[in-house]
Amino acid sequence: MDGLAVLQALGDETRYLLYRELAGSPRPLGAPQLAERLGLHTNTVRMHLERMREAGLVDVEPVHRGTVGRPQHVYTLATGAPGLDFDPPAHAVLAALLATMAERLGGDSTDAEETGRAWGRESARRTRNGTCVEVLVKQLTALGFDPAVEPDGDGTRISFLQCPFRDLAEAYPELVCNLHRGMCAGTVESAGGGNMEHFSTLYDHDPCHVRVVAGSTK
C-alpha cells in the first residue's frame, strides 16, 4: 500500500473520521449510516469514500435488499489497511459472531427477549436497594446507555442517550433490540413496584427509550 497515498487520504478530517468509524465497526457500513453518525450529507460521504477507495483504504461491496431496487453499497477497510488502533475490541467481534450464530440457528425475537428477561431478573436480584426505576437506571448506566430520566404523565421515561449495542442492533435488529427489551422488562419485574409499559427501539419513530409506570408486578 502506498504510504503517501494513505497519508494524503487520511490528512482530511472527514476522511479520518470515516476511517475511524469503519475501523471500529464489527460489520460493513453504508454511506447513509456513516452520514447519520457524522452529521454529514450522504453525497459528501460517498465522495470521500470513493477517494479512500482509490487510495486502497476501503473496499466496497453491493448488497441486495430484497428482489427489486438498486443494491446498497457497503464499505469495509481493505485488506492490509492500517488499523490505527481503531480496530473493534475482541468482545465486540465475539458479540457479532454470536449474533450471527444465533440467527443461523433460527433464534428469533421471542428467544432474544426471553434470554434478556432472564438476565435482567438476575441482575436486579443483585441490586437489592432502590425502586424499579432506580435499579433499571443503575443497570443501564453500568452498560453504557447514558440514561436520561424524566417524568412522563403517570410514569417515568428513561431515554437511552447512547447505545453500546448500536452496531449490532443495526445488523440484527430483531435479535439485539428484543434482547435489550427483555433485559429491561426482567429488571423491572424482578425489582418490583412497576411495569414496563413501552419500549422504543432504534427503528421506532421516537428515540430509543423505555417507559415504566407504577404498579406492583408481584
C-alpha positions in Angstrom: 0.0 0.0 0.0 1.3 3.4 -1.0 2.2 5.2 2.3 2.0 8.7 0.7 -1.5 8.0 -0.7 -2.6 6.8 2.7 -1.3 10.0 4.4 -2.9 12.2 1.8 -6.2 10.4 2.1 -6.4 10.5 5.8 -5.0 14.0 6.0 -8.6 15.2 5.5 -10.5 15.4 8.8 -13.7 14.0 7.3 -12.0 11.0 5.8 -10.1 10.4 9.0 -13.4 10.3 10.9 -14.9 8.0 8.3 -11.9 5.7 8.6 -12.3 5.6 12.3 -15.9 4.6 12.1 -15.2 1.8 9.6 -12.2 0.5 11.6 -14.2 0.4 14.8 -17.2 -1.3 13.3 -17.7 -5.1 13.5 -19.6 -5.1 10.2 -19.7 -3.2 6.9 -21.4 0.2 6.9 -23.2 2.1 4.1 -22.8 5.7 3.2 -26.3 6.7 4.7 -25.3 5.1 8.1 -21.9 6.9 8.1 -23.6 10.2 7.1 -26.0 9.9 10.0 -23.3 9.1 12.5 -21.1 12.1 11.5 -23.9 14.5 10.7 -22.9 14.8 7.0 -24.8 14.7 3.7 -24.8 11.2 2.2 -23.3 12.5 -1.1 -20.4 14.1 0.7 -19.7 10.8 2.5 -19.8 8.9 -0.8 -17.3 11.3 -2.4 -14.9 10.8 0.5 -15.4 7.1 0.5 -14.5 7.0 -3.2 -11.3 8.9 -2.5 -10.4 6.4 0.2 -11.2 3.5 -2.2 -8.9 5.0 -4.8 -6.2 5.1 -2.1 -6.7 1.4 -1.4 -8.0 2.0 2.1 -11.6 0.7 1.8 -13.4 -2.0 -0.2 -16.9 -1.6 -1.4 -19.5 -4.4 -1.9 -23.0 -4.2 -3.3 -25.7 -5.8 -1.0 -29.1 -6.6 -2.4 -32.0 -5.9 -0.1 -35.0 -7.8 -1.5 -35.7 -8.6 -5.1 -36.2 -5.1 -6.5 -34.4 -1.8 -6.4 -30.7 -0.9 -6.7 -28.2 -2.6 -4.3 -26.9 -0.7 -1.3 -23.1 -0.4 -1.3 -21.4 -1.1 2.0 -17.8 -0.3 3.0 -15.1 -2.1 5.0 -11.4 -1.4 5.5 -9.4 -3.0 2.7 -7.1 -6.0 3.5 -3.8 -4.6 4.7 -5.2 -1.2 5.6 -3.6 0.1 8.9 -5.8 -0.3 11.9 -4.5 2.9 13.6 -5.6 1.3 17.0 -9.3 1.8 15.9 -9.9 -2.0 15.5 -13.0 -3.2 17.3 -12.2 -4.9 20.7 -12.3 -8.7 20.9 -15.6 -8.7 22.8 -17.3 -6.7 20.0 -16.1 -9.2 17.4 -17.2 -12.1 19.6 -20.7 -10.5 20.1 -21.1 -10.1 16.3 -20.1 -13.8 15.8 -22.6 -14.9 18.4 -25.4 -12.9 16.9 -24.6 -14.4 13.5 -24.6 -17.9 15.0 -27.9 -17.3 16.8 -29.5 -16.1 13.6 -28.2 -19.1 11.6 -29.5 -21.5 14.3 -33.0 -20.0 14.0 -33.1 -17.7 17.1 -35.9 -15.2 16.8 -37.2 -12.1 18.7 -39.0 -14.2 21.3 -35.9 -16.2 22.1 -33.9 -13.0 22.4 -36.4 -11.3 24.6 -36.7 -14.3 27.0 -32.9 -14.5 27.2 -32.7 -10.8 28.0 -35.5 -11.1 30.6 -33.7 -13.9 32.4 -30.5 -11.8 32.6 -32.5 -8.7 33.8 -34.1 -10.7 36.6 -30.8 -12.0 37.8 -29.2 -8.5 37.5 -32.0 -6.9 39.6 -31.6 -9.5 42.3 -28.0 -8.5 42.7 -29.1 -4.8 43.1 -31.2 -5.0 46.2 -31.7 -1.3 47.0 -33.9 1.2 45.2 -37.1 1.4 43.2 -37.5 -0.5 40.0 -36.7 2.7 38.1 -33.5 3.3 40.2 -32.4 -0.3 39.7 -33.0 -0.1 35.9 -31.2 3.2 35.6 -28.3 1.8 37.6 -28.2 -1.2 35.2 -28.4 0.9 32.1 -25.7 3.3 33.3 -23.3 0.3 34.0 -23.9 -1.0 30.5 -23.1 2.4 28.9 -26.6 3.6 27.8 -26.2 7.0 29.5 -29.9 7.0 30.6 -31.8 10.3 31.0 -34.8 10.1 33.4 -37.8 12.4 33.2 -41.4 12.3 34.5 -43.9 11.2 31.8 -47.5 11.5 32.9 -48.2 8.7 35.4 -44.9 7.1 34.7 -41.2 7.6 34.1 -39.5 7.8 30.7 -35.9 6.7 30.5 -34.2 7.7 27.3 -31.0 6.0 26.0 -28.7 8.8 25.0 -26.0 6.3 23.9 -26.4 2.7 22.7 -23.4 0.4 23.2 -25.3 -2.2 21.2 -25.9 0.1 18.2 -23.6 -1.6 15.6 -25.1 -5.0 16.4 -28.6 -3.6 16.6 -28.3 -2.2 13.1 -27.1 -5.5 11.8 -29.5 -7.8 13.8 -32.4 -5.5 15.0 -34.8 -8.3 15.8 -32.3 -10.1 18.0 -30.5 -7.2 19.6 -33.3 -4.8 20.3 -35.6 -7.6 21.7 -32.7 -8.8 23.8 -32.4 -5.3 25.3 -36.2 -5.1 25.7 -36.1 -8.4 27.7 -33.3 -7.1 29.8 -35.3 -4.0 30.8 -38.5 -6.0 31.4 -36.8 -8.6 33.5 -35.1 -5.9 35.6 -38.4 -4.1 36.3 -40.2 -7.3 37.1 -37.6 -8.6 39.5 -37.2 -5.2 41.2 -40.9 -4.9 41.7 -43.1 -1.8 42.2 -43.6 -1.0 38.5 -44.4 -2.2 35.0 -42.6 -1.7 31.7 -45.3 -0.1 29.6 -43.4 0.7 26.5 -40.1 0.1 24.9 -38.9 2.0 21.8 -36.2 0.6 19.6 -33.7 2.0 17.1 -36.2 1.7 14.3 -39.2 3.3 16.0 -40.2 7.0 15.4 -39.3 8.0 18.9 -35.7 7.9 20.1 -34.8 4.7 21.9 -36.4 4.7 25.4 -38.3 2.7 27.9 -41.4 3.9 29.9 -42.1 2.5 33.4 -45.4 3.1 35.3 -46.1 2.4 39.0 -47.8 -0.8 39.9 -46.7 -4.0 41.6 -45.5 -6.8 39.3 -45.9 -9.4 42.0 
